[in-house]
Amino acid sequence: MRTNFDFSPYRRSTVGFDRLFDLLESSARADTGDGFPPFDIEAMGEDSYQITLAVAGFRPDEIEIVAQNNQLTVSGRKGEDGDSGRYLHRGIATRAFERRFQLADFVEVRSADFDNGLLRISLKREIPEAMKPRRIAIGSAAPANDRLEGPRSEQEAA
């Protein structure tokens, strides 16, 4: 089932949300319905996440993970298999794949582990100190004589 949604009325009446609408439109276009490889996304804590992909039949050296511009791309390419004539049935998928994940701002890839056919990618949101909210102390108005003194005029210096 494909649903097309027109974001133009929202684009006309909002300012600064272009990136959000671009993400929504690109995710709608990228949804091909191919569920390979299957994956889970878990919240491990308040600011940490884990993506687990089931990549049975692939070795770690056949999988590439690239994080760039708030996008995580996981792709797999199977090497040539010289034993293809021995199989009577081949049910383990070994076709090439590419899976893309949009990451929110300040989400960084921490590590990737491969164990028992599962690829686990750990993510953490690290907000820079400059972007974190900070409390501003309210002070009283400074007296006029506490101002910084600049260069004086010749009349005041005399």
VMD Tcl script that draws the C-alpha trace (Angstrom):
set ca {
  {0.00 0.00 0.00}
  {1.52 3.27 -1.07}
  {0.33 6.57 0.25}
  {1.35 9.83 -1.35}
  {1.18 12.83 0.89}
  {1.60 16.36 -0.39}
  {3.69 18.52 1.97}
  {3.42 21.72 -0.12}
  {0.74 23.39 2.04}
  {2.95 22.84 5.08}
  {6.06 24.08 3.27}
  {4.25 27.32 2.39}
  {3.16 28.02 5.97}
  {6.28 27.04 7.91}
  {9.79 28.43 8.09}
  {12.90 26.39 8.81}
  {11.36 22.92 8.51}
  {12.66 22.17 5.01}
  {15.02 19.46 6.25}
  {12.17 17.68 8.05}
  {9.96 17.67 4.95}
  {12.90 16.52 2.80}
  {13.46 13.59 5.17}
  {9.78 12.62 5.11}
  {9.61 12.77 1.32}
  {12.86 10.85 0.82}
  {11.78 8.12 3.23}
  {8.50 7.74 1.35}
  {10.41 7.39 -1.95}
  {12.99 5.01 -0.47}
  {10.41 2.57 0.88}
  {10.75 -0.21 -1.67}
  {9.01 -2.84 0.41}
  {12.14 -5.04 0.46}
  {12.55 -6.26 4.01}
  {16.08 -7.57 3.61}
  {17.93 -7.67 5.86}
  {15.50 -7.58 8.76}
  {16.48 -5.22 11.58}
  {15.53 -4.01 15.06}
  {16.02 -0.57 16.59}
  {16.27 -0.47 20.38}
  {16.45 2.39 22.87}
  {19.21 1.32 25.25}
  {18.92 4.41 27.44}
  {17.78 8.00 27.30}
  {20.38 8.98 24.67}
  {21.69 5.64 23.41}
  {20.32 3.32 20.75}
  {21.20 0.06 19.05}
  {20.41 -1.14 15.55}
  {20.58 -4.91 15.06}
  {20.58 -6.36 11.54}
  {20.22 -10.08 10.79}
  {22.92 -10.67 8.17}
  {23.18 -14.46 8.17}
  {25.51 -15.77 5.48}
  {27.73 -12.66 5.46}
  {31.18 -12.29 7.00}
  {32.24 -9.03 8.69}
  {34.64 -8.25 5.83}
  {31.70 -8.38 3.35}
  {29.77 -5.66 5.20}
  {30.43 -1.93 5.01}
  {29.10 0.67 7.45}
  {29.28 4.36 6.48}
  {28.04 7.29 8.58}
  {27.84 10.59 6.71}
  {25.63 13.69 6.90}
  {23.14 12.29 9.44}
  {22.73 9.11 7.42}
  {23.93 5.64 8.30}
  {24.35 3.24 5.39}
  {24.92 -0.48 5.90}
  {25.67 -2.47 2.77}
  {26.73 -6.03 2.11}
  {28.28 -7.63 -0.95}
  {28.83 -11.37 -1.00}
  {32.05 -12.60 -2.56}
  {32.03 -15.20 -5.32}
  {30.99 -18.62 -4.04}
  {32.75 -21.52 -5.75}
  {30.39 -24.11 -4.18}
  {27.21 -22.98 -5.95}
  {26.78 -26.33 -7.75}
  {26.57 -28.37 -4.53}
  {23.37 -26.86 -3.14}
  {20.03 -28.58 -3.69}
  {18.20 -25.70 -1.96}
  {19.58 -22.32 -0.99}
  {17.28 -20.53 1.47}
  {19.83 -18.27 3.18}
  {19.78 -14.98 1.29}
  {23.19 -13.93 0.06}
  {22.11 -11.18 -2.31}
  {23.68 -7.76 -2.03}
  {21.85 -5.29 0.19}
  {21.90 -1.67 1.24}
  {19.97 -0.39 4.24}
  {19.84 3.35 5.08}
  {18.94 4.94 8.40}
  {18.38 8.67 8.92}
  {20.06 9.82 12.12}
  {18.90 12.79 14.17}
  {21.25 15.68 14.78}
  {24.13 14.90 17.16}
  {23.64 11.10 16.95}
  {27.01 9.41 16.47}
  {27.94 5.83 15.71}
  {29.92 4.46 18.67}
  {30.71 0.90 17.63}
  {29.70 -2.07 15.50}
  {29.91 -5.71 16.58}
  {29.26 -8.88 14.62}
  {28.24 -12.05 16.46}
  {26.24 -15.14 15.42}
  {25.01 -13.57 12.18}
  {23.80 -10.40 13.91}
  {25.35 -7.01 13.26}
  {24.88 -4.63 16.21}
  {25.53 -0.91 15.74}
  {25.61 1.24 18.87}
  {24.55 4.88 18.60}
  {24.70 7.72 21.11}
  {23.29 11.22 21.04}
  {25.96 13.69 22.18}
  {24.70 17.25 22.33}
  {27.59 19.75 22.32}
  {27.94 21.97 25.38}
  {27.17 25.06 23.29}
  {23.79 23.56 22.31}
  {22.73 22.41 25.78}
  {20.31 24.61 27.71}
  {21.98 26.73 30.36}
  {20.60 28.73 33.23}
  {21.20 32.46 33.05}
  {21.54 34.25 36.37}
  {19.52 37.42 36.77}
  {21.54 40.25 38.20}
  {20.80 43.81 39.19}
  {21.62 46.75 36.96}
  {25.21 47.88 37.34}
  {25.82 51.40 38.72}
  {26.92 53.97 36.13}
  {30.38 54.38 37.71}
  {31.18 50.66 37.34}
  {31.41 50.86 33.58}
  {34.58 50.00 31.77}
  {36.59 53.09 31.05}
  {37.77 53.63 27.52}
  {40.30 56.15 26.28}
  {39.66 59.54 27.84}
  {39.35 62.75 25.95}
  {42.09 65.38 26.35}
  {39.80 67.63 28.40}
  {38.99 64.88 30.97}
  {42.64 63.86 31.26}
  {43.70 67.40 32.27}
}
mol new
graphics top color blue
foreach p $ca { graphics top sphere $p radius 0.5 }
foreach p [lrange $ca 0 end-1] q [lrange $ca 1 end] { graphics top cylinder $p $q radius 0.2 }
display resetview
